[in-house]
Amino acid sequence: MTAATLTAPPLGGPTLPQERRLVTSIPGPRSQELLARKAAAVSAGVGHTVPVEAVAAGGGVVVDADGNSFIDLGSGIAVTTVGNAHPRIVEAVQAQVAQFTHTCFMISPYESYVAVAEALNRVTPGDHAKKSALFNSGAEAVENAVKIARKYTGKPAVVAFDHGYHGRTNLTMALTAKAMPYKSGFGPFASEIYRAPLSYPFRDGLSGADAAARAISVIEKQVGADNLAAVIIEPIQGEGGFIVPADGFLPALVDWCRANDVVFIADEVQTGFARTGAMFASDVFGIVPDLITTAKGMAGGLPLAAVTGRAEIMDASHLGGLGGTYGGNPIACAAALAAIEAFETEGLIERAREIGGILTERLRAIQAADPRLGDVRGRGAMVAVEFVDPATGAPDAALTAAIAKACIAQGVIVLTCGTYGNVIRFLPPLAIGDALLNEGLDVLATVLDESRTDSEPVLVGDDAPTPTAD
């Protein structure tokens, strides 16, 4: 296939050839045309990581308008976990679109919203009585989780953690730790938000118990349990750098919250739905949150989010206090029901573990020969590499951006993250095949080798990939 012969978008989903294919330089001419239109029509504040016009995706690839086929190691930031254009989701969405597209659940309820709530109440951690409410985005779910916790406890303060990312709305920007590009210039932010230190084994060297004691000391001294409505944390940090806390850290926080009438909120927007080799990352660490926020992988690419939690907490809000015009849209609900069915019946949790094994083994082998890879960490199909200066251990953001840019130029989509901008994260769709996954890692290994041997590396520049957000 060449750019000249690509006259219409290829079919998406599993029908796409599962191959890396470069027929033009990146970006190709058609993609350049779209990027020029974007520059003229779209706010300059909306960036992009891969400079192409996507026209199809499925399995483990994304195809652009010029006929290039990229290995997808990002899943649209952990959204297309089941695979893009999954047949179950396509069928469910098409059927729902033909039936009706909207009534607003607060006006005329429909069964699919209730069915999604029932499914979430069943699959989320814990066997206690639960209820759910549906929203549009992860940030909106977080906002509502905080509202619910404040209403239930009658207390105002909320504690978030270093390196945390919770969204781009005013309240969630306050909860988010990283200033650029998420917060800078957008304040003032919501009040009564406090921050505690996270367990970061690679950099703090603390046990989980010691890291938890440090965090709890900060919370007790700077906030006080009598003022604290909720503690919110990503069980594994997302945008903050895929930081996996030391064993015992999260259970100690949960125990402290339970003893002090503080609502424990697990933000599983990125870690949820099989991504970590369990249905939820909370399961990995053996914790049961009071409230859990979900989005991203839940609906296979359609906008849907939720707060699920203990029934008595979820029922604290007065009638009409929760909702939204589009929350729980019927098309998104149909997609979510199909996606949850896929997670439960297609062996995707096991597949996430297999992918995680491949990623970890290959990346640690590269690390053994390249000290710039300071840490390889993650769970399941959520794995990251932290790049450092080998002499000092200092974060190396320039190298990280350069490696990501070079991989994309060679047809492999990777995403950067981290408070210091020095982490590449791997979030492949669970539909990717082993051969394609290994080829993507081969490209990474080659790019790293070339970056060490080139006397005048081409892997630098002001046009490095724009940092991506959760």
C-alpha positions as CSV (number, residue, x, y, z in Angstrom):
1,M,0.0,0.0,0.0
2,T,1.2,3.5,-0.8
3,A,-0.1,6.9,0.0
4,A,-1.1,7.4,-3.5
5,T,-3.4,4.3,-3.5
6,L,-5.0,5.0,-0.2
7,T,-8.3,6.5,-1.4
8,A,-10.5,5.6,1.5
9,P,-10.0,4.8,5.2
10,P,-9.3,1.0,5.6
11,L,-11.7,-1.0,7.8
12,G,-10.9,-0.7,11.5
13,G,-11.0,-3.2,14.3
14,P,-9.6,-6.8,14.0
15,T,-9.7,-6.7,10.2
16,L,-6.7,-4.4,9.9
17,P,-3.4,-6.0,9.0
18,Q,-1.4,-6.3,12.2
19,E,1.9,-4.9,11.0
20,R,4.2,-1.9,11.4
21,R,4.3,-0.2,8.0
22,L,6.0,3.0,7.0
23,V,5.3,4.3,3.4
24,T,6.1,8.0,4.0
25,S,8.2,10.0,6.5
26,I,6.2,11.0,9.5
27,P,4.1,13.1,9.1
28,G,3.1,12.2,5.6
29,P,1.6,14.7,3.2
30,R,-2.1,14.0,4.1
31,S,-1.3,14.2,7.8
32,Q,0.6,17.5,7.2
33,E,-2.6,18.9,5.6
34,L,-4.7,18.0,8.7
35,L,-2.1,19.4,11.1
36,A,-2.1,22.7,9.1
37,R,-5.9,22.8,9.5
38,K,-5.5,22.0,13.2
39,A,-3.1,24.9,13.7
40,A,-5.5,27.3,12.0
41,A,-8.8,26.1,13.6
42,V,-8.0,24.5,17.0
43,S,-6.8,26.2,20.2
44,A,-3.0,26.2,20.5
45,G,-3.5,24.8,24.0
46,V,-4.6,21.5,22.5
47,G,-1.5,19.5,21.7
48,H,-0.8,16.2,20.1
49,T,1.8,13.5,20.6
50,V,1.8,11.7,17.2
51,P,1.8,14.0,14.2
52,V,-0.6,12.1,12.0
53,E,-4.2,11.9,10.9
54,A,-5.6,8.7,12.3
55,V,-8.1,7.0,10.0
56,A,-8.4,3.5,11.4
57,A,-7.3,1.4,14.4
58,G,-7.7,-2.1,15.7
59,G,-5.9,-4.9,17.4
60,G,-2.5,-3.4,18.1
61,V,-2.2,-0.8,15.3
62,V,-3.2,2.7,14.3
63,V,-3.3,3.6,10.6
64,D,-2.9,7.1,9.3
65,A,-4.2,8.9,6.2
66,D,-1.0,8.3,4.3
67,G,-1.1,4.5,4.8
68,N,1.4,4.3,7.6
69,S,0.6,1.6,10.2
70,F,1.9,2.2,13.8
71,I,2.3,-0.2,16.6
72,D,0.0,1.1,19.3
73,L,1.7,1.0,22.8
74,G,-0.6,3.7,24.2
75,S,-4.2,2.7,23.7
76,G,-5.3,6.3,23.6
77,I,-4.0,6.7,27.2
78,A,-5.4,3.3,28.4
79,V,-8.8,3.8,26.8
80,T,-9.0,1.1,24.1
81,T,-7.9,-1.6,26.4
82,V,-10.2,-4.2,24.8
83,G,-8.9,-3.2,21.4
84,N,-10.1,-0.5,19.1
85,A,-13.4,-1.1,17.3
86,H,-14.0,-4.3,19.3
87,P,-16.8,-6.3,17.5
88,R,-18.9,-6.5,20.6
89,I,-18.8,-2.8,21.1
90,V,-19.4,-1.9,17.5
91,E,-22.5,-4.1,17.4
92,A,-23.8,-2.8,20.7
93,V,-23.3,0.9,19.7
94,Q,-24.9,0.4,16.3
95,A,-27.9,-1.2,17.8
96,Q,-28.3,1.6,20.4
97,V,-27.8,4.4,17.9
98,A,-30.7,3.0,15.8
99,Q,-32.9,2.9,18.9
100,F,-32.3,6.3,20.5
101,T,-29.3,8.5,21.2
102,H,-30.4,10.5,24.3
103,T,-33.2,11.2,26.7
104,C,-31.2,12.4,29.7
105,F,-31.3,9.8,32.4
106,M,-32.6,12.4,34.8
107,I,-35.6,13.0,32.6
108,S,-36.5,9.6,31.2
109,P,-34.4,6.7,32.7
110,Y,-33.4,3.7,30.6
111,E,-32.3,0.2,31.4
112,S,-28.7,0.4,30.1
113,Y,-27.7,3.0,32.7
114,V,-29.0,0.8,35.5
115,A,-27.3,-2.2,34.0
116,V,-23.9,-0.5,34.0
117,A,-24.4,0.6,37.6
118,E,-25.3,-3.0,38.5
119,A,-22.2,-4.3,36.7
120,L,-19.9,-1.8,38.4
121,N,-21.4,-2.6,41.8
122,R,-20.6,-6.3,41.1
123,V,-17.1,-6.1,39.7
124,T,-15.5,-3.4,41.8
125,P,-13.6,-4.4,45.0
126,G,-15.5,-5.5,48.1
127,D,-18.7,-7.5,48.7
128,H,-20.5,-4.7,50.6
129,A,-23.7,-3.1,49.4
130,K,-22.7,-0.6,46.6
131,K,-24.3,2.0,44.4
132,S,-23.0,3.9,41.4
133,A,-23.6,7.2,39.5
134,L,-22.5,7.7,35.9
135,F,-20.7,10.8,34.4
136,N,-18.7,11.8,31.3
137,S,-15.0,11.9,32.2
138,G,-12.5,10.8,34.8
139,A,-12.2,14.4,36.1
140,E,-16.0,14.7,36.5
141,A,-16.1,11.4,38.4
142,V,-13.3,12.6,40.7
143,E,-15.2,15.9,41.3
144,N,-18.3,14.0,42.2
145,A,-16.5,11.6,44.5
146,V,-15.2,14.5,46.5
147,K,-18.7,16.1,46.6
148,I,-20.1,12.8,47.9
149,A,-17.4,12.4,50.5
150,R,-17.8,15.9,51.8
151,K,-21.6,15.5,52.0
152,Y,-21.3,12.2,53.8
153,T,-18.7,13.3,56.4
154,G,-19.7,17.0,56.8
155,K,-16.0,17.8,56.6
156,P,-14.3,20.0,54.0
157,A,-10.6,18.9,53.5
158,V,-9.3,16.5,50.9
159,V,-5.8,15.0,50.8
160,A,-4.1,14.1,47.5
161,F,-0.6,12.9,47.0
162,D,2.7,13.9,45.4
163,H,2.9,13.0,41.7
164,G,-0.9,12.4,41.5
165,Y,-3.0,13.3,38.5
166,H,-6.8,13.7,38.8
167,G,-7.9,15.9,35.9
168,R,-8.1,19.3,34.3
169,T,-11.2,20.9,35.9
170,N,-10.7,23.5,38.7
171,L,-11.0,21.1,41.6
172,T,-9.1,18.3,39.9
173,M,-6.3,20.7,38.9
174,A,-6.0,21.5,42.6
175,L,-5.7,17.8,43.3
176,T,-3.2,17.3,40.5
177,A,0.5,17.7,41.6
178,K,2.2,18.6,38.3
179,A,2.1,22.3,37.3
180,M,3.2,22.2,33.7
181,P,1.2,21.7,31.5
182,Y,-1.8,21.1,33.7
183,K,-2.1,23.9,36.2
184,S,0.3,26.7,35.3
185,G,-1.6,30.0,34.9
186,F,-5.0,28.6,35.5
187,G,-5.5,29.4,39.2
188,P,-6.8,30.2,41.7
189,F,-7.8,26.7,42.5
190,A,-10.4,25.1,44.8
191,S,-9.6,25.4,48.5
192,E,-9.2,22.9,51.3
193,I,-6.9,20.6,49.2
194,Y,-3.8,19.3,50.8
195,R,-0.9,17.1,49.6
196,A,1.0,14.3,51.3
197,P,4.1,12.4,50.2
198,L,3.7,9.3,48.2
199,S,5.6,6.0,48.4
200,Y,8.1,6.2,45.6
201,P,10.5,3.2,46.1
202,F,12.9,4.1,43.4
203,R,13.6,7.5,44.8
204,D,12.8,7.4,48.6
205,G,14.0,3.9,49.4
206,L,11.3,3.6,52.1
207,S,9.3,0.5,53.1
208,G,5.6,0.7,52.6
209,A,5.1,1.0,56.4
210,D,7.6,3.8,56.7
211,A,6.3,5.7,53.7
212,A,2.7,5.4,55.1
213,A,3.8,6.6,58.6
214,R,5.5,9.6,56.9
215,A,2.3,10.5,54.9
216,I,0.0,10.0,57.9
217,S,2.2,12.2,60.0
218,V,1.9,15.0,57.4
219,I,-1.8,14.6,57.2
220,E,-2.3,14.6,61.0
221,K,-0.1,17.7,61.5
222,Q,-1.2,19.8,58.5
223,V,-4.9,18.8,58.2
224,G,-6.2,16.8,61.1
225,A,-8.6,13.9,60.8
226,D,-11.5,16.0,62.3
227,N,-11.3,18.3,59.2
228,L,-10.7,15.6,56.6
229,A,-13.4,14.3,54.3
230,A,-11.4,12.1,52.0
231,V,-8.0,10.8,51.0
232,I,-7.8,10.3,47.2
233,I,-5.0,8.3,45.5
234,E,-4.3,6.4,42.3
235,P,-3.2,2.9,43.5
236,I,-0.6,3.2,40.8
237,Q,0.2,6.7,39.7
238,G,-0.6,7.4,36.0
239,E,0.7,10.7,34.6
240,G,2.9,11.0,37.7
241,G,5.1,8.2,36.3
242,F,3.5,4.8,36.9
243,I,4.8,4.9,40.4
244,V,4.0,1.6,42.2
245,P,3.9,2.1,46.0
246,A,5.8,-0.2,48.3
247,D,3.9,-3.1,49.7
248,G,1.9,-2.1,52.8
249,F,1.6,1.6,51.9
250,L,-1.9,1.5,50.6
251,P,-3.3,-0.9,53.3
252,A,-1.9,1.3,56.0
253,L,-3.6,4.4,54.5
254,V,-6.9,2.5,54.3
255,D,-6.7,1.4,57.9
256,W,-5.9,4.9,59.1
257,C,-8.9,6.3,57.1
258,R,-11.3,3.7,58.6
259,A,-10.1,4.5,62.1
260,N,-10.6,8.2,61.6
261,D,-13.9,8.3,59.6
262,V,-12.2,9.5,56.5
263,V,-13.5,8.3,53.1
264,F,-10.8,6.5,51.1
265,I,-11.2,7.2,47.3
266,A,-9.3,5.1,44.8
267,D,-8.9,6.9,41.5
268,E,-8.8,4.0,39.1
269,V,-9.5,6.0,36.0
270,Q,-6.3,4.7,34.4
271,T,-5.7,1.5,36.3
272,G,-9.2,0.1,36.1
273,F,-10.6,-2.7,34.0
274,A,-7.9,-5.4,33.6
275,R,-5.1,-3.0,32.9
276,T,-2.9,-4.1,35.8
277,G,-3.5,-7.8,35.5
278,A,-6.5,-7.6,37.9
279,M,-9.9,-6.1,37.2
280,F,-8.8,-3.1,39.4
281,A,-5.4,-2.2,40.8
282,S,-7.0,-2.1,44.3
283,D,-7.3,-5.9,44.0
284,V,-3.6,-6.1,43.3
285,F,-2.8,-4.4,46.7
286,G,-5.6,-6.1,48.6
287,I,-7.5,-3.0,49.5
288,V,-11.2,-2.1,49.4
289,P,-11.9,1.6,48.8
290,D,-14.9,3.3,50.1
291,L,-15.4,5.0,46.7
292,I,-13.8,4.2,43.4
293,T,-13.7,6.4,40.3
294,T,-13.5,4.8,36.8
295,A,-13.5,5.9,33.2
296,K,-11.1,5.3,30.3
297,G,-11.1,1.5,29.6
298,M,-14.7,1.1,30.8
299,A,-16.5,1.9,27.5
300,G,-14.0,1.0,24.8
301,G,-13.4,4.5,23.6
302,L,-16.8,6.2,24.3
303,P,-17.0,8.9,27.0
304,L,-18.3,7.3,30.2
305,A,-17.1,7.6,33.9
306,A,-18.5,6.5,37.2
307,V,-18.3,6.8,41.0
308,T,-19.0,3.5,42.7
309,G,-19.0,3.0,46.5
310,R,-20.5,2.0,49.7
311,A,-24.3,2.4,49.5
312,E,-24.5,4.5,52.6
313,I,-21.9,7.0,51.3
314,M,-23.3,7.1,47.8
315,D,-26.8,7.8,49.2
316,A,-25.6,10.8,51.3
317,S,-26.4,13.3,48.5
318,H,-29.8,14.9,48.5
319,L,-32.1,14.2,45.5
320,G,-30.9,16.0,42.5
321,G,-27.4,16.6,43.9
322,L,-25.8,14.3,41.4
323,G,-26.3,14.1,37.7
324,G,-25.6,15.9,34.4
325,T,-27.2,16.3,31.0
326,Y,-25.0,13.7,29.3
327,G,-23.9,11.5,32.2
328,G,-24.6,7.8,31.4
329,N,-25.4,8.5,27.7
330,P,-27.2,5.4,26.3
331,I,-24.7,4.8,23.5
332,A,-21.8,4.9,26.0
333,C,-23.7,2.6,28.4
334,A,-24.2,0.1,25.6
335,A,-20.5,0.2,24.8
336,A,-19.6,-0.2,28.5
337,L,-21.8,-3.3,28.9
338,A,-20.1,-4.9,25.9
339,A,-16.7,-4.0,27.1
340,I,-17.3,-5.4,30.6
341,E,-18.6,-8.6,29.0
342,A,-15.4,-8.8,27.0
343,F,-13.2,-8.3,30.1
344,E,-15.1,-11.0,31.9
345,T,-15.3,-13.6,29.1
346,E,-12.3,-13.2,26.8
347,G,-9.5,-13.8,29.2
348,L,-8.3,-10.2,29.1
349,I,-7.1,-10.1,32.7
350,E,-4.9,-13.1,32.0
351,R,-3.8,-11.4,28.7
352,A,-2.7,-8.3,30.7
353,R,-0.5,-10.4,32.8
354,E,1.1,-12.1,29.8
355,I,1.7,-8.7,28.2
356,G,3.2,-7.5,31.5
357,G,5.6,-10.4,31.6
358,I,6.8,-9.7,28.0
359,L,7.2,-6.0,28.7
360,T,9.0,-6.5,32.0
361,E,11.4,-9.2,30.7
362,R,12.3,-7.3,27.6
363,L,12.7,-3.9,29.3
364,R,14.8,-5.3,32.2
365,A,17.1,-7.0,29.6
366,I,17.6,-3.6,28.0
367,Q,18.1,-2.0,31.4
368,A,20.9,-4.5,32.2
369,A,22.9,-3.2,29.3
370,D,21.9,0.5,29.5
371,P,22.2,2.3,32.9
372,R,20.1,5.2,31.6
373,L,17.1,3.0,32.3
374,G,17.0,3.8,36.0
375,D,13.9,1.8,36.9
376,V,11.4,-0.6,35.2
377,R,8.2,-0.9,37.1
378,G,4.5,-1.5,36.7
379,R,1.8,-4.2,37.0
380,G,0.2,-6.1,34.1
381,A,-0.1,-4.2,30.9
382,M,0.8,-1.0,32.7
383,V,4.6,-0.8,32.7
384,A,7.1,2.1,32.5
385,V,10.7,3.0,32.2
386,E,12.3,5.9,34.1
387,F,15.3,7.5,32.4
388,V,18.1,9.0,34.4
389,D,21.6,10.4,34.2
390,P,23.6,7.2,35.1
391,A,26.2,9.3,37.0
392,T,23.8,11.1,39.3
393,G,20.4,9.4,39.1
394,A,18.8,12.7,38.1
395,P,15.8,12.6,35.8
396,D,16.7,12.8,32.1
397,A,13.6,14.5,30.5
398,A,15.5,15.4,27.3
399,L,16.5,11.8,26.6
400,T,13.0,10.6,27.3
401,A,11.4,13.0,24.9
402,A,14.0,12.2,22.3
403,I,13.5,8.4,22.6
404,A,9.7,8.8,22.3
405,K,10.0,11.0,19.3
406,A,12.4,8.6,17.5
407,C,10.1,5.6,18.3
408,I,7.1,7.4,16.8
409,A,9.2,8.3,13.7
410,Q,9.9,4.6,13.3
411,G,6.2,3.6,13.6
412,V,5.8,2.9,17.3
413,I,3.5,5.0,19.4
414,V,4.8,5.5,23.0
415,L,3.7,8.0,25.6
416,T,5.8,10.0,28.0
417,C,4.8,10.9,31.6
418,G,6.2,11.6,35.0
419,T,6.5,14.6,37.3
420,Y,10.0,15.2,35.9
421,G,9.0,14.2,32.3
422,N,11.5,11.3,32.3
423,V,9.2,8.3,32.0
424,I,8.0,6.4,29.0
425,R,4.8,4.4,29.7
426,F,3.6,1.3,27.9
427,L,-0.2,0.8,27.7
428,P,-0.7,-1.6,24.8
429,P,-4.3,-2.7,23.9
430,L,-4.9,-6.2,25.3
431,A,-5.7,-7.2,21.7
432,I,-2.1,-6.8,20.6
433,G,-0.3,-9.9,19.5
434,D,3.1,-11.0,20.9
435,A,4.9,-10.6,17.6
436,L,3.7,-7.0,17.2
437,L,4.5,-6.2,20.9
438,N,8.0,-7.6,20.6
439,E,8.6,-5.7,17.3
440,G,7.7,-2.5,19.1
441,L,10.2,-3.3,21.8
442,D,12.8,-4.1,19.2
443,V,12.4,-0.6,17.8
444,L,12.8,0.9,21.2
445,A,16.0,-1.1,21.8
446,T,17.4,0.0,18.4
447,V,16.5,3.6,19.1
448,L,18.3,3.4,22.5
449,D,21.4,1.8,20.9
450,E,21.5,4.5,18.2
451,S,21.1,7.3,20.8
452,R,24.2,6.0,22.6
453,T,26.4,5.6,19.5
454,D,25.5,8.7,17.4
455,S,28.0,11.4,17.9
456,E,25.5,14.0,16.7
457,P,22.2,12.4,17.7
458,V,19.1,13.5,15.7
459,L,16.9,12.6,18.7
460,V,16.6,16.1,20.1
461,G,14.6,19.2,19.4
462,D,12.0,21.6,20.5
463,D,9.3,19.5,18.7
464,A,9.6,16.6,21.0
465,P,6.3,14.9,21.8
466,T,3.8,16.9,23.7
467,P,3.3,15.5,27.2
468,T,0.2,13.4,27.4
469,A,-2.4,13.6,30.1
470,D,-4.4,11.0,31.9
